[in-house]
């Protein structure tokens, strides 16, 4: 029987991987439809699902949804499996705070600057911009410090209970630490490092590893 859930996404998108992690944690079967949000010709049929042409988007029967945080909250609420949302109000608030920190302040320096220019562009045969890497590392400092304080508190990012905060942060961290400078920067944050030692082995993260592009012939 075909999966009733369809996830539209781009293989290398960190947000696509976040949604996939949530689906894996809940044990939900799904099909993937590839959409390149960077293409000049994003299909009109996809824009009917996601008017901004970004990824991911999700279809569950006749219900469609876009925006990663909305998708992961829906997946957690709509399907059986381990709860990914804390019931404790303080832990719930921290989870939401982490997701907001990552989206507002973390994604660009960690992924679009450090990872993209040190790892992804060279994998495509292009040259990374050292100024972008340096700027990303500088901007990453306050983000990592904020996450360190939350991890040290132990309500979430505690290396015990998988929440949507882990699903959101782990793919970003995986990309960031693929850059040598990113891995080195993480070592200054012991609570975050303890969390990462646990999170990096989560089957939901390992099984959704997109790899890197093949070098053009």
Residue frames as qw, qx, qy, qz and C-alpha x, y, z in Angstrom:
[[0.000, 0.889, 0.458, 0.000, 0.00, 0.00, 0.00],
 [0.390, 0.548, -0.036, 0.739, 1.35, 3.40, -0.97],
 [0.293, -0.265, -0.473, 0.787, 2.23, 5.80, 1.80],
 [0.016, 0.836, 0.540, 0.091, -0.54, 8.24, 2.57],
 [0.256, -0.871, 0.036, 0.419, 2.02, 10.93, 3.40],
 [0.684, 0.529, 0.125, 0.486, 3.91, 12.74, 0.65],
 [0.392, -0.757, 0.034, 0.523, 6.83, 14.99, 1.53],
 [0.567, 0.768, 0.080, 0.288, 7.92, 17.47, -1.12],
 [0.470, -0.818, 0.198, 0.266, 11.52, 18.48, -0.67],
 [0.496, 0.764, -0.403, 0.088, 15.02, 19.03, -1.94],
 [0.900, -0.039, -0.373, 0.223, 17.52, 16.32, -1.07],
 [0.552, 0.153, -0.356, 0.739, 20.14, 18.67, 0.39],
 [0.258, -0.657, -0.040, -0.707, 17.75, 21.01, 2.20],
 [0.142, 0.120, -0.779, 0.599, 18.32, 20.99, 5.93],
 [0.501, 0.007, 0.295, -0.813, 14.64, 21.81, 6.44],
 [0.790, 0.127, -0.457, -0.389, 13.63, 18.81, 4.33],
 [0.509, 0.146, -0.797, 0.290, 15.80, 16.68, 6.60],
 [0.203, -0.119, 0.560, -0.794, 14.15, 18.16, 9.72],
 [0.735, 0.050, -0.005, -0.676, 10.74, 17.08, 8.45],
 [0.756, 0.194, -0.616, -0.104, 12.09, 13.65, 7.53],
 [0.197, 0.217, -0.789, 0.540, 13.54, 13.24, 11.02],
 [0.478, -0.053, 0.407, -0.777, 10.16, 13.89, 12.60],
 [0.830, 0.155, -0.255, -0.472, 8.51, 11.36, 10.30],
 [0.606, 0.250, -0.737, 0.164, 11.18, 8.78, 11.12],
 [0.046, -0.202, 0.705, -0.679, 10.85, 9.37, 14.86],
 [0.634, 0.053, 0.293, -0.714, 7.10, 8.80, 14.63],
 [0.400, -0.019, 0.908, 0.123, 7.52, 5.75, 12.42],
 [0.552, 0.625, 0.271, -0.482, 5.40, 7.25, 9.63],
 [0.593, 0.139, 0.604, 0.514, 5.89, 5.84, 6.12],
 [0.236, 0.828, 0.081, -0.502, 6.08, 8.50, 3.44],
 [0.715, 0.427, 0.334, 0.442, 6.97, 9.12, -0.18],
 [0.260, -0.611, 0.106, 0.740, 9.29, 11.89, -1.31],
 [0.542, 0.741, 0.328, 0.225, 8.67, 14.09, -4.32],
 [0.557, -0.205, 0.070, 0.802, 11.77, 16.04, -5.31],
 [0.176, 0.939, 0.259, 0.144, 11.40, 19.80, -5.74],
 [0.591, 0.016, -0.069, 0.804, 14.38, 22.10, -6.31],
 [0.078, -0.891, -0.366, 0.257, 13.51, 25.45, -4.71],
 [0.287, -0.614, 0.281, 0.680, 16.57, 27.02, -6.32],
 [0.413, 0.271, 0.695, 0.523, 15.41, 26.24, -9.85],
 [0.098, 0.143, -0.144, -0.974, 14.12, 29.00, -12.10],
 [0.518, -0.085, -0.523, -0.671, 11.11, 26.92, -13.06],
 [0.201, 0.035, 0.848, -0.490, 9.50, 25.68, -9.84],
 [0.078, -0.326, -0.833, -0.440, 6.38, 23.96, -11.21],
 [0.370, -0.317, -0.060, -0.871, 3.08, 25.78, -10.93],
 [0.758, -0.319, -0.523, -0.224, 1.57, 22.61, -9.50],
 [0.600, -0.179, -0.535, 0.567, 3.99, 22.84, -6.59],
 [0.037, 0.152, -0.162, 0.974, 3.34, 26.55, -6.10],
 [0.570, -0.406, -0.370, -0.611, -0.30, 25.62, -5.69],
 [0.777, -0.379, -0.474, 0.169, 0.83, 23.66, -2.62],
 [0.532, -0.516, -0.131, 0.658, 3.50, 26.10, -1.44],
 [0.322, 0.913, 0.242, 0.062, 2.87, 29.60, -2.83],
 [0.160, -0.911, 0.338, 0.175, 6.40, 30.71, -1.95],
 [0.785, 0.518, -0.340, -0.011, 8.04, 27.81, -3.77],
 [0.085, -0.631, 0.716, -0.287, 10.17, 26.72, -0.83],
 [0.765, -0.073, -0.635, -0.075, 10.59, 23.30, 0.77],
 [0.023, 0.132, 0.973, 0.188, 9.39, 21.22, 2.43],
 [0.585, -0.072, -0.011, -0.808, 5.68, 20.79, 2.02],
 [0.162, -0.017, 0.971, -0.175, 3.56, 17.87, 3.15],
 [0.610, -0.063, -0.339, -0.713, 0.45, 16.21, 1.82],
 [0.147, -0.005, 0.936, -0.318, -1.55, 13.84, 4.02],
 [0.287, 0.564, 0.773, -0.047, -4.57, 12.70, 2.07],
 [0.231, 0.796, 0.389, 0.403, -6.33, 15.89, 0.99],
 [0.366, -0.913, -0.050, 0.176, -4.57, 18.01, 3.62],
 [0.675, 0.445, -0.101, 0.580, -1.54, 20.05, 2.54],
 [0.473, -0.861, -0.043, 0.181, 0.81, 22.02, 4.74],
 [0.635, 0.497, -0.195, 0.559, 4.01, 24.03, 4.39],
 [0.156, -0.778, 0.390, -0.467, 6.52, 25.60, 6.81],
 [0.533, 0.210, -0.792, 0.211, 8.79, 23.13, 8.58],
 [0.087, -0.117, 0.691, -0.708, 7.79, 23.93, 12.16],
 [0.679, 0.070, 0.111, -0.722, 4.12, 23.54, 11.25],
 [0.758, 0.223, -0.566, -0.236, 4.83, 20.25, 9.48],
 [0.368, 0.185, -0.830, 0.377, 6.71, 18.74, 12.40],
 [0.329, -0.042, 0.541, -0.773, 4.04, 19.82, 14.90],
 [0.770, 0.145, -0.134, -0.607, 1.38, 18.26, 12.68],
 [0.653, 0.238, -0.718, -0.019, 3.34, 15.02, 12.28],
 [0.100, 0.154, -0.799, 0.573, 3.74, 14.77, 16.04],
 [0.453, 0.069, 0.425, -0.781, 0.05, 15.40, 16.72],
 [0.720, 0.256, -0.213, -0.609, -1.49, 13.44, 13.85],
 [0.755, 0.234, -0.608, -0.077, 0.31, 10.12, 14.13],
 [0.875, -0.484, -0.008, -0.014, 0.91, 7.45, 16.74],
 [0.730, 0.326, -0.296, 0.522, 4.40, 6.94, 18.07],
 [0.522, -0.367, -0.375, 0.672, 6.58, 8.56, 20.70],
 [0.002, 0.961, 0.269, -0.056, 5.57, 12.11, 21.61],
 [0.612, 0.262, 0.011, 0.746, 8.01, 14.70, 20.30],
 [0.102, -0.669, -0.024, -0.736, 6.44, 17.62, 22.16],
 [0.235, 0.002, -0.749, 0.619, 7.03, 17.96, 25.93],
 [0.343, -0.690, -0.602, -0.209, 4.04, 18.20, 28.25],
 [0.456, -0.549, -0.293, 0.636, 5.91, 20.27, 30.84],
 [0.225, 0.947, 0.228, -0.025, 5.21, 23.95, 30.10],
 [0.240, -0.837, 0.363, 0.331, 8.80, 25.04, 30.65],
 [0.522, -0.157, 0.729, 0.414, 10.23, 22.31, 28.45],
 [0.462, 0.656, 0.576, 0.157, 7.61, 23.09, 25.80],
 [0.076, 0.983, 0.009, -0.166, 8.59, 26.75, 25.86],
 [0.375, -0.620, 0.563, 0.397, 12.29, 25.87, 25.57],
 [0.584, 0.213, 0.713, 0.325, 11.55, 23.65, 22.59],
 [0.343, 0.859, 0.368, 0.094, 9.75, 26.49, 20.84],
 [0.170, -0.924, 0.214, 0.267, 12.56, 28.87, 21.79],
 [0.536, -0.328, 0.645, 0.435, 15.22, 26.62, 20.28],
 [0.524, 0.495, 0.624, 0.303, 13.32, 26.30, 17.02],
 [0.149, 0.972, 0.178, -0.010, 12.93, 30.08, 16.85],
 [0.359, -0.768, 0.391, 0.358, 16.62, 30.67, 17.64],
 [0.583, -0.056, 0.683, 0.437, 17.71, 28.26, 14.93],
 [0.428, 0.669, 0.548, 0.261, 15.37, 29.66, 12.30],
 [0.028, 0.992, 0.119, -0.019, 16.00, 33.32, 13.12],
 [0.158, -0.899, 0.403, 0.068, 19.71, 33.35, 13.94],
 [0.632, -0.388, 0.656, 0.140, 21.27, 29.93, 13.31],
 [0.808, 0.414, 0.415, 0.067, 20.36, 28.70, 9.86],
 [0.462, 0.880, -0.094, 0.054, 22.12, 31.39, 7.88],
 [0.058, -0.802, 0.592, -0.045, 25.55, 31.35, 9.55],
 [0.635, -0.288, 0.714, -0.057, 25.69, 27.63, 10.32],
 [0.723, 0.316, 0.608, 0.087, 24.35, 26.33, 7.02],
 [0.529, 0.818, 0.210, 0.085, 24.32, 29.00, 4.34],
 [0.083, 0.924, -0.370, 0.054, 27.68, 30.51, 5.26],
 [0.370, -0.581, 0.725, -0.006, 29.95, 28.00, 7.00],
 [0.706, 0.074, 0.704, 0.017, 28.67, 24.71, 5.57],
 [0.657, 0.711, 0.239, -0.077, 27.76, 26.00, 2.12],
 [0.304, 0.896, -0.323, -0.004, 31.06, 27.75, 1.49],
 [0.266, -0.607, 0.748, -0.031, 33.42, 25.29, 3.19],
 [0.484, -0.042, 0.873, -0.035, 31.75, 22.00, 2.24],
 [0.618, 0.530, 0.549, -0.191, 28.85, 22.16, -0.20],
 [0.418, 0.850, -0.152, -0.283, 30.23, 24.48, -2.85],
 [0.054, -0.591, 0.780, 0.200, 33.55, 22.63, -3.08],
 [0.539, 0.084, 0.836, -0.067, 31.57, 19.37, -3.38],
 [0.593, 0.704, 0.351, -0.171, 29.91, 20.89, -6.44],
 [0.702, 0.248, 0.243, 0.622, 33.28, 21.92, -7.86],
 [0.067, 0.896, 0.114, 0.423, 32.86, 25.58, -6.94],
 [0.439, 0.199, -0.449, 0.752, 34.99, 27.79, -4.69],
 [0.383, -0.743, -0.524, 0.164, 33.75, 28.88, -1.30],
 [0.094, 0.810, -0.052, 0.577, 34.00, 32.47, -0.11],
 [0.549, -0.056, -0.586, 0.593, 36.39, 32.75, 2.85],
 [0.105, -0.212, 0.205, -0.950, 34.79, 36.03, 3.91],
 [0.694, -0.292, -0.294, -0.589, 31.41, 34.32, 4.14],
 [0.772, -0.152, -0.586, 0.195, 32.91, 31.53, 6.24],
 [0.324, 0.074, -0.455, 0.826, 34.54, 34.01, 8.60],
 [0.354, -0.249, 0.021, -0.901, 31.32, 36.00, 8.92],
 [0.774, -0.248, -0.459, -0.358, 29.36, 32.83, 9.56],
 [0.654, -0.095, -0.609, 0.440, 31.70, 31.68, 12.30],
 [0.066, 0.132, -0.336, 0.930, 31.46, 35.05, 14.01],
 [0.549, -0.221, -0.118, -0.797, 27.66, 35.06, 13.84],
 [0.754, -0.150, -0.630, -0.112, 27.52, 31.44, 15.01],
 [0.300, 0.167, -0.665, 0.663, 29.16, 32.28, 18.35],
 [0.359, -0.117, 0.351, -0.857, 26.13, 33.91, 20.02],
 [0.793, -0.019, -0.330, -0.512, 23.86, 31.19, 18.63],
 [0.699, 0.063, -0.687, 0.188, 25.97, 28.39, 20.07],
 [0.092, 0.163, -0.596, 0.781, 26.26, 30.22, 23.39],
 [0.576, -0.117, 0.100, -0.803, 22.48, 30.56, 23.62],
 [0.858, 0.012, -0.433, -0.278, 21.98, 26.89, 22.79],
 [0.472, 0.203, -0.724, 0.461, 24.68, 25.92, 25.30],
 [0.226, -0.186, 0.485, -0.824, 22.78, 27.64, 28.11],
 [0.778, -0.034, -0.054, -0.625, 19.58, 25.82, 27.20],
 [0.794, 0.148, -0.590, -0.004, 21.30, 22.45, 26.86],
 [0.256, 0.242, -0.704, 0.617, 23.01, 22.93, 30.24],
 [0.499, -0.197, 0.268, -0.800, 19.61, 23.61, 31.83],
 [0.085, -0.088, 0.992, -0.034, 18.52, 20.13, 30.78],
 [0.570, 0.332, 0.429, -0.618, 14.83, 20.64, 30.03],
 [0.832, 0.537, 0.109, -0.093, 15.43, 19.86, 26.36],
 [0.531, 0.681, -0.475, 0.170, 18.55, 18.95, 24.36],
 [0.565, -0.613, 0.472, -0.286, 19.18, 16.65, 27.30],
 [0.242, 0.422, -0.867, -0.106, 20.35, 13.56, 25.45],
 [0.284, 0.065, 0.897, -0.333, 17.42, 11.50, 26.76],
 [0.433, 0.581, 0.634, -0.272, 14.13, 12.49, 25.20],
 [0.271, 0.155, 0.532, 0.787, 13.85, 13.27, 21.50],
 [0.200, 0.720, 0.432, -0.504, 11.76, 16.39, 20.93],
 [0.536, 0.776, 0.272, 0.190, 11.11, 18.58, 17.93],
 [0.141, -0.935, 0.295, 0.140, 13.98, 20.74, 19.20],
 [0.581, -0.353, 0.668, 0.304, 16.36, 17.85, 18.53],
 [0.635, 0.475, 0.566, 0.226, 14.82, 17.27, 15.10],
 [0.258, 0.960, 0.097, 0.039, 15.31, 20.94, 14.27],
 [0.220, -0.880, 0.405, 0.119, 18.83, 21.38, 15.61],
 [0.762, -0.240, 0.558, 0.225, 20.49, 18.08, 14.70],
 [0.712, 0.524, 0.341, 0.320, 20.46, 18.50, 10.89],
 [0.125, 0.972, -0.112, 0.164, 21.83, 22.04, 11.25],
 [0.502, -0.715, 0.483, 0.053, 24.59, 20.81, 13.55],
 [0.851, 0.076, 0.464, 0.234, 25.40, 17.92, 11.23],
 [0.562, 0.742, 0.140, 0.337, 26.03, 20.33, 8.37],
 [0.123, -0.954, 0.226, -0.153, 27.88, 22.87, 10.52],
 [0.628, -0.581, 0.513, 0.078, 30.28, 20.28, 11.95],
 [0.868, 0.347, 0.257, 0.247, 31.13, 18.93, 8.50],
 [0.330, 0.837, -0.197, 0.390, 33.25, 22.07, 8.23],
 [0.676, 0.004, -0.491, 0.549, 36.43, 21.77, 10.26],
 [0.036, 0.294, -0.253, 0.921, 35.92, 25.24, 11.68],
 [0.638, -0.393, -0.178, -0.637, 32.39, 24.35, 12.73],
 [0.860, -0.215, -0.451, 0.099, 33.50, 21.19, 14.50],
 [0.484, 0.118, -0.413, 0.763, 36.23, 23.16, 16.28],
 [0.225, -0.397, 0.072, -0.887, 33.79, 25.89, 17.33],
 [0.761, -0.390, -0.360, -0.372, 31.45, 23.34, 18.91],
 [0.718, -0.048, -0.562, 0.408, 34.18, 22.14, 21.27],
 [0.083, 0.271, -0.347, 0.894, 33.89, 25.35, 23.28],
 [0.593, -0.248, 0.041, -0.765, 30.38, 24.36, 24.40],
 [0.019, -0.207, 0.962, -0.179, 30.47, 21.26, 26.65],
 [0.514, 0.257, 0.638, -0.512, 26.72, 20.82, 27.19],
 [0.644, 0.574, -0.126, -0.489, 26.09, 21.19, 23.49],
 [0.296, 0.484, -0.813, -0.129, 28.86, 18.71, 22.75],
 [0.277, -0.029, 0.908, -0.313, 27.32, 16.16, 25.13],
 [0.635, 0.455, 0.346, -0.520, 24.01, 16.60, 23.36],
 [0.540, 0.625, -0.410, -0.388, 25.64, 16.28, 19.93],
 [0.001, -0.351, 0.936, -0.008, 27.47, 13.07, 20.89],
 [0.421, 0.242, 0.806, -0.338, 24.01, 11.60, 21.55],
 [0.544, 0.623, 0.186, -0.531, 22.09, 13.27, 18.72],
 [0.282, 0.599, -0.608, -0.439, 24.53, 12.40, 15.96],
 [0.033, -0.125, 0.990, 0.052, 23.85, 8.69, 16.57],
 [0.567, 0.298, 0.465, -0.612, 20.05, 8.97, 16.40],
 [0.470, 0.197, 0.800, 0.318, 18.80, 6.57, 13.71],
 [0.325, 0.831, 0.440, -0.098, 16.45, 9.27, 12.43],
 [0.010, 0.887, -0.281, -0.367, 19.44, 11.52, 11.73],
 [0.374, -0.356, 0.775, 0.365, 21.68, 8.79, 10.33],
 [0.473, 0.353, 0.793, 0.152, 18.99, 7.39, 8.03],
 [0.321, 0.887, 0.322, -0.081, 18.18, 10.82, 6.56],
 [0.376, -0.579, 0.354, 0.631, 21.77, 11.76, 5.69],
 [0.640, 0.721, 0.132, -0.229, 21.57, 13.20, 2.17],
 [0.777, 0.024, 0.275, 0.565, 25.29, 12.93, 1.45],
 [0.071, -0.670, 0.165, 0.721, 26.91, 15.52, -0.81],
 [0.677, 0.667, -0.024, -0.311, 26.59, 16.30, -4.52],
 [0.846, 0.049, 0.335, 0.412, 28.73, 14.33, -6.93],
 [0.187, -0.574, 0.302, 0.737, 31.44, 16.41, -8.57],
 [0.664, 0.655, 0.051, -0.357, 30.46, 17.37, -12.12],
 [0.863, 0.098, 0.351, 0.351, 32.19, 15.34, -14.79]]
